[in-house]
Amino acid sequence: MTELTNVELDAIERRATYASTAPWEASIEGRDHNTGGDSFIWVGDHDDDLQMYIVLSCPTLGPGNHKPDADIDFIANARQDVPALVAEVRRLRGRLEGGGG
C-alpha cells in the first residue's frame, strides 16, 4: 500500500464533512428492532426521522458470501470512524513533523 498523501487525506476529510450530519446508526431488523422488516441506517438525530436504506443486489454471490448486516454496520459507523481516523493521522503526522513524542 502506498502512503496516503495530504491531498488524499484532505479529499477523505472533505467527503466526510459534506456527508449528512453524524451520528449515523445501524438499525438491523431482528437485532435492533422487530418492526417493518427492513434494516436501515439512522442519519443524524432520530427526531428528524431520516433513514438510509441499502439494497444489496448481486445474484452471482452464493449463500454466505455476503453479510448485509455487517455491511450496514460498517457504512453507518464509517460516518463517525472516518473523521476520527483522519484526525488521528493528522495528529500522528504532526508529532512526526514536530519531532515530539
N, C-alpha and C positions, 0 to 999 in steps of 0.2 A: 504494500500500500504506500502511495506517495504521501508526502507531508501536506497537510491542509494549509493552503495559503491564506493570508489575511483577506484577500479578495473573496475566496470561497467562504471563509468564516463570516465575513460581512453579509454575503448573499444568504447564508443559512439564517443568520440573525434577522435579516430583513424579512424573509418568508415567515418566520415565527412572529415577528412584530405585527405583520399585516394580517395574520390569521385571526379568526374570531376570538373574542375575549376568553381568556382562561378563567377558571379551570375547565377542562373537559373531563368527563367522567363516563366510563363504560357502564352500560346497564344491560347485562346479559340475561336473556329470558331463562328462567329456571334457576338462576344463581342469584340475581339481584332483584328480580321481580317475576311474578307469575301471571301477568295480565298482558293481553294484546298479542302475544305470540311472536314478537319481533325483538331482536337485540338492537341496540342503538347507542349513540353517544350523546350524553347531555352536553350542550355547548353553553358555557357561561353559567349564569345564575339560573337555577331551576325555575324561578319565578317567571323568567322570560319564555319558558316552555319551548326553547329551541332544541331540536333533536336532529341528529345526523344519522341517516340510515346507510349502511354499507351493504352492497349486494355483491356476493362472490359468484361469478358465473363462469365456470371453466369445466365443461363436460369431459375434457380429456383427463382430468385428475381422477384417479380411482379413490375409493373409500379410504379414509385415514391419511391421505396425502395433504390434506389442508385442515387448518384449525381456525375456523372463522371467529370463535370466541376469543382466542389468543390474539388474532389479528386486530379485533376491535379493541381489546385491552391495550395493545401496542400503539395503535393510532391515537386513542384517547390520551394515553399517558405521554405520548410524544409532545403534545402541546405544552406540557409542563417540563418534560425532560430535556427537550432541545434547548430552550433558553438557559436552563441550569448547566448543561454541558458546555454551551458557548461561553457562559460566564466563567466556568472552571478553566477552560482552555485559555481564556484571556488572562485569568489570574495567574496561572502557571507560567504562561509566556512572560508576563510582567515580572515574575520572580526571576526567571532565567535572564531576561534582558537587564534587570537591575542587579543581578548577582546576589540577591537576597535569599534567605532561607525560610 
